[in-house]
Amino acid sequence: MSFYSEKFQRNPLTKAQQARVRKTVFAIAGLGGTGGFMLENLIRMGAENLMVFDSDRFELSNFNRQALATDDFLDMPKIHAALARAKTINKNITITASGHFDDKSDIRPADIILDGTDTLASKAAIAAAARKAKLPYVFCSAASSRGMVSVFTTYRFEKAFQIQELPEYRHPACSDVLCPAASLAGTLAASQALNYVLGKPYVKAPQALFFDLFREKIFWRARLG
C-alpha cells in the first residue's frame, strides 16, 4: 500500500472516487478565514493539485479565525504559509501560487474554483472568470456567527446578488467573525466542491445553504436573486 493510500484510506470513498479527488485541480482564491479551512479540508480529503491566489501576509488580527495564522507564519505571505502547511500533510502535493486574483489571472488548468475572498467586488470578478472559463464556482461567505455557501454552474452570480455592473474593489473593512463560522463556511465549501467533482448532490445556485451559529435552527436553505 502506498503512503497516499495509507493516509487517506479512511475517507469513505471508492478507489475510483479517491483517484478522482487526487487528480482534480482545485483552485482557491483567498487564504484567510474561509480559504484556509478550504485548503485544510481539500488536503485532508486527498487533493494533490491545488492553485492558490492571495497577496496578503499574516497579521495578528488574523489569529482569531484563520487556520494558517500561527506564530511561525506571522508576517509570512499567505501563499507561502499554505505551501508549507500542505507539505507537512502530503509532501507530494503540488501548489501553484499566485498573488491577488484579478481579471488577468489565469485559472487554467483548474477544474473548479472555491472563493475564500471577502468583498463583493472580488467575488463578482472570480465568478465572472469562472463562468468565462466554464468552470464551477463555489461561493462562500462568513461574517459574525453566520455564513452561506452555493455552487454556481449556469446561474449568473450577478443575478443572484442583483449586481448591475461589476462593483469597484475596496479593501475590506475589518469585521468580527467567529472562528467556528469561518471554519464551517470553508468546510461546507470544500464539501460542496467534493460533491460536484464526484457527481454527488450539491447546493446549486440559485439555491444557497445558510447558517447562523447563534440561532436555534442553525441551517436553512433559500433562493438567491
Backbone torsions as a table, in degrees:
resi	resn	phi	psi	omega
1	MET	NA	135.7	-178.9
2	SER	-76.1	161.8	175.8
3	PHE	-57.3	-41.1	-179.9
4	TYR	-59.6	-47.9	-179.1
5	SER	-62.7	-40.9	-179.8
6	GLU	-64.8	-39.0	-178.1
7	LYS	-68.9	-36.4	-170.3
8	PHE	-116.8	15.0	-177.6
9	GLN	-68.1	-19.7	-179.8
10	ARG	-86.3	-2.2	169.8
11	ASN	-65.9	133.3	-178.3
12	PRO	-77.6	59.4	-178.1
13	LEU	-126.9	152.5	173.0
14	THR	-73.4	167.6	178.2
15	LYS	-60.3	-39.2	179.7
16	ALA	-66.6	-40.0	179.1
17	GLN	-66.9	-42.6	179.1
18	GLN	-63.8	-39.0	177.6
19	ALA	-63.3	-35.8	178.7
20	ARG	-66.1	-43.6	177.7
21	VAL	-61.2	-43.8	-178.6
22	ARG	-62.5	-35.3	-175.4
23	LYS	-83.6	-30.8	-175.1
24	THR	-62.6	140.2	175.5
25	VAL	-97.2	110.1	179.2
26	PHE	-97.5	129.5	174.4
27	ALA	-106.1	138.5	176.9
28	ILE	-125.0	123.0	175.2
29	ALA	-101.4	112.6	-178.4
30	GLY	96.7	124.5	-176.8
31	LEU	-119.9	30.6	-179.3
32	GLY	-90.7	-128.3	-173.6
33	GLY	-56.8	-56.4	-179.7
34	THR	-84.5	-37.8	-175.7
35	GLY	-63.1	-36.7	179.0
36	GLY	-63.9	-36.2	178.5
37	PHE	-76.4	-30.1	171.7
38	MET	-59.7	-48.2	-179.2
39	LEU	-58.3	-50.1	-178.1
40	GLU	-59.1	-44.2	-178.9
41	ASN	-66.3	-43.4	-179.7
42	LEU	-63.2	-41.6	178.4
43	ILE	-63.6	-44.8	-179.3
44	ARG	-66.1	-25.0	177.3
45	MET	-82.7	-6.0	175.3
46	GLY	102.9	10.6	175.9
47	ALA	-65.3	137.3	-179.3
48	GLU	-121.7	-6.4	-178.9
49	ASN	-126.3	109.9	-174.8
50	LEU	-129.9	147.7	168.8
51	MET	-119.8	134.6	179.9
52	VAL	-129.5	144.1	179.5
53	PHE	-127.7	122.7	175.3
54	ASP	-171.5	142.5	-179.4
55	SER	-117.7	4.4	-175.7
56	ASP	-94.1	168.2	172.0
57	ARG	-114.4	160.6	179.0
58	PHE	-79.1	133.9	179.1
59	GLU	-122.8	166.0	180.0
60	LEU	-60.7	-30.6	-179.2
61	SER	-69.1	-9.4	179.7
62	ASN	-86.9	-14.1	-165.2
63	PHE	-68.6	-22.1	-176.0
64	ASN	-75.6	-15.5	-170.1
65	ARG	-146.2	-4.0	-172.8
66	GLN	-109.0	124.3	-172.7
67	ALA	-60.4	-31.9	-176.2
68	LEU	-91.8	-3.1	-178.6
69	ALA	-79.1	107.0	178.5
70	THR	-136.9	166.3	177.3
71	ASP	-60.6	-36.4	180.0
72	ASP	-66.6	-29.5	-177.1
73	PHE	-99.3	4.2	-178.5
74	LEU	-59.1	129.3	-179.3
75	ASP	70.0	8.5	176.0
76	MET	-88.6	142.5	173.3
77	PRO	-55.5	137.4	-175.6
78	LYS	-62.3	-32.0	179.2
79	ILE	-68.2	-32.5	176.7
80	HIS	-71.2	-39.3	177.3
81	ALA	-64.2	-38.8	179.3
82	ALA	-61.6	-43.4	179.6
83	LEU	-65.5	-43.3	179.7
84	ALA	-61.8	-44.6	179.2
85	ARG	-63.1	-45.5	-178.1
86	ALA	-60.4	-41.0	-177.1
87	LYS	-68.4	-23.5	177.1
88	THR	-73.4	-18.5	179.9
89	ILE	-98.6	-42.7	-178.5
90	ASN	-146.2	102.9	-175.0
91	LYS	-67.2	-14.3	-179.2
92	ASN	-91.6	2.7	-178.0
93	ILE	-68.8	146.7	177.4
94	THR	-115.9	123.6	179.1
95	ILE	-123.8	123.5	172.7
96	THR	-97.3	116.6	-172.9
97	ALA	-109.0	136.7	177.3
98	SER	-135.7	168.3	-179.9
99	GLY	-82.0	-146.0	-176.9
100	HIS	-57.2	134.5	178.6
101	PHE	-77.0	127.8	175.1
102	ASP	-142.4	-172.9	-174.1
103	ASP	-69.2	-7.4	177.2
104	LYS	-100.8	-2.6	-178.2
105	SER	-67.5	137.2	179.5
106	ASP	-97.3	117.2	-179.2
107	ILE	-101.2	8.4	172.1
108	ARG	-74.8	143.0	4.5
109	PRO	-100.7	37.3	-177.6
110	ALA	-58.2	148.3	175.3
111	ASP	-100.6	-20.8	-178.5
112	ILE	-161.1	147.0	-179.6
113	ILE	-125.0	134.5	179.0
114	LEU	-109.4	135.4	-173.8
115	ASP	-103.2	111.2	176.6
116	GLY	-111.0	18.4	178.8
117	THR	-81.5	175.0	-171.9
118	ASP	-133.7	24.7	172.0
119	THR	-130.3	152.7	179.0
120	LEU	-64.5	-36.0	179.9
121	ALA	-62.8	-46.1	-179.1
122	SER	-66.5	-39.3	-179.6
123	LYS	-66.5	-40.7	178.6
124	ALA	-64.0	-39.4	179.7
125	ALA	-67.0	-41.0	-180.0
126	ILE	-69.0	-40.8	178.0
127	ALA	-61.8	-41.1	179.4
128	ALA	-65.8	-40.8	178.9
129	ALA	-65.2	-40.0	178.7
130	ALA	-64.6	-42.6	179.3
131	ARG	-63.4	-40.9	178.7
132	LYS	-63.0	-38.2	179.4
133	ALA	-84.9	-1.5	-179.1
134	LYS	60.1	44.1	177.8
135	LEU	-112.8	146.7	172.9
136	PRO	-66.3	142.2	-176.9
137	TYR	-120.0	119.3	-179.0
138	VAL	-96.3	106.4	178.9
139	PHE	-81.6	140.1	-179.4
140	CYS	-149.6	139.5	178.6
141	SER	-150.1	145.7	176.4
142	ALA	-145.2	139.8	176.0
143	ALA	-155.2	137.1	-179.7
144	SER	55.2	-117.7	179.3
145	SER	-104.9	9.9	-169.7
146	ARG	-115.6	165.3	175.4
147	GLY	-169.0	169.7	178.0
148	MET	-155.5	154.8	-178.0
149	VAL	-144.7	142.9	173.3
150	SER	-158.3	154.4	177.9
151	VAL	-112.5	122.5	180.0
152	PHE	-98.8	126.5	175.9
153	THR	-119.8	-64.9	178.9
154	THR	-110.3	-24.2	-178.7
155	TYR	-73.1	136.2	-175.4
156	ARG	-79.0	131.1	177.9
157	PHE	-58.5	-41.1	-178.3
158	GLU	-61.8	-37.6	178.1
159	LYS	-69.9	-40.5	-178.8
160	ALA	-60.2	-37.3	-176.8
161	PHE	-112.2	14.9	173.5
162	GLN	53.8	50.1	179.1
163	ILE	-96.5	122.4	-180.0
164	GLN	-82.9	-36.2	177.0
165	GLU	-147.6	160.6	-175.8
166	LEU	-60.8	120.5	-177.8
167	PRO	-68.0	153.0	178.6
168	GLU	-73.0	138.1	179.8
169	TYR	-70.3	132.9	172.5
170	ARG	-132.2	140.6	178.0
171	HIS	-60.2	131.1	-175.7
172	PRO	-62.8	136.9	174.1
173	ALA	-73.2	149.3	179.9
174	CYS	-64.3	134.5	178.4
175	SER	-134.7	153.2	-179.5
176	ASP	-84.0	126.0	179.2
177	VAL	-136.1	126.9	174.4
178	LEU	-71.9	141.3	176.9
179	CYS	-56.5	-42.9	177.8
180	PRO	-59.3	-31.5	178.1
181	ALA	-71.2	-44.9	178.3
182	ALA	-64.5	-43.5	-177.8
183	SER	-68.5	-38.7	180.0
184	LEU	-67.9	-43.5	179.2
185	ALA	-62.2	-45.2	179.0
186	GLY	-65.2	-37.9	178.6
187	THR	-67.4	-43.1	177.5
188	LEU	-62.7	-39.4	178.5
189	ALA	-62.7	-44.0	178.4
190	ALA	-63.1	-38.5	-179.6
191	SER	-67.7	-37.6	179.1
192	GLN	-70.2	-34.4	174.6
193	ALA	-63.9	-42.7	177.7
194	LEU	-60.9	-47.3	-179.5
195	ASN	-59.4	-41.7	179.2
196	TYR	-62.0	-47.5	-177.4
197	VAL	-62.0	-36.1	-177.3
198	LEU	-91.6	1.6	179.8
199	GLY	73.4	25.0	177.9
200	LYS	-95.7	165.8	-180.0
201	PRO	-59.7	140.8	177.7
202	TYR	-142.8	163.9	-179.8
203	VAL	-79.6	106.0	-173.3
204	LYS	-100.9	127.8	177.0
205	ALA	-59.3	139.9	18.2
206	PRO	-86.3	3.1	174.0
207	GLN	-74.9	146.8	177.2
208	ALA	-140.2	149.8	175.9
209	LEU	-99.6	124.1	-179.8
210	PHE	-111.8	155.9	171.1
211	PHE	-149.3	154.1	173.0
212	ASP	-142.9	113.2	-174.8
213	LEU	-66.8	-16.4	-179.1
214	PHE	-95.8	0.2	178.2
215	ARG	-95.6	153.3	176.5
216	GLU	-64.1	-43.7	173.9
217	LYS	-95.0	100.5	-170.4
218	ILE	-69.7	-43.5	-173.4
219	PHE	-109.6	146.4	170.1
220	TRP	-158.5	162.8	176.8
221	ARG	-115.0	149.8	177.0
222	ALA	-154.3	160.6	179.7
223	ARG	-90.6	137.8	175.9
224	LEU	-90.2	154.4	172.6
225	GLY	60.5	NA	NA
